[in-house]
């Protein structure tokens, strides 16, 4: 499981007072976007006049937005990379993490695919391009079509580190901008 984390600026914690009449923006992990939206809705109910806008785009997108000053709060499902943290400090931004949830990654196949289980070794082979046909893992003689998240996603980074053991994804992996897009492509 990967830790879902929320990087918050101290400034963002007091944004309701500092940005009266302006929206507080929250950007980042698609994994956390629904949770962030619910928190925002609840906060706005208790604080009329406060507007919080929550959007996804991936952990990397949220961190980049935090670093370039286009978001007040970053939701991320990965830690900041060392170079990102150093850049933040250089810009006078002092992010810190608050763990808010745990999540997992699910691998799923089309409902008509007869393969019922895959080992981590098989997943690594599939996503690195060593295994390209379902018959190699007990399925029918069909080419494997791969979908995955874009490289700015915490899910992408976690899967590469843990399942692929830091090897690169095969170039045949079709990257999509969000979890819903992956689900729709497989369906």
Phi, psi and omega in degrees: 000149176254151178280132172267124185235157179237118178267125186231135173278144175303323178302320182295331180293334179250014185300328179302328180273324186277334185244041181308128180086353179249155178280143170270127182256139178233126184220148173148228191306129173294333178298324185259355189299318180294318177297315178299321178295319179294318177298317180298316179300314180295318180296317181293328176299318182275351182225071181305142181095344176270133178242126177238124180252120182247130176218160181265223180116345180112154181301316180298321178295317179296317179295317178299319179295322177298316182291327181264006173079019181259003172219153179271326183227139177247128170261130181220142176256022173211161175288156173293143174288157182305316182293327178292317180296317179297319178296319178301311181299320179299326180273004180081018177257129182240077183289152172219158184256147174230113178287128184240346183192167170240145176220174180226171177250133176251137173254128181224153182244163176302144185299338180270356179285126182285348179292126184256343180204149176227141176278166175298323178296320178293318177300316178300314179299319179294310186281348173260354176095002179287331177245122185236355183228140181299333180296338179289346179235025175092010180258193179284164181282079179221144176297142177277128175255123186255138172234149177200179180276159177291160186289355175270006183267140173297327177298315178302310183296316180297314182296319178298317182291313188271313184275320182267359180052044177073007174283162181281149171294148173297147178296345180280355178288122177274114183270139183234155190284351181196166180301317180299322179295322177294313179301314180296323180293320181288323182296000000 
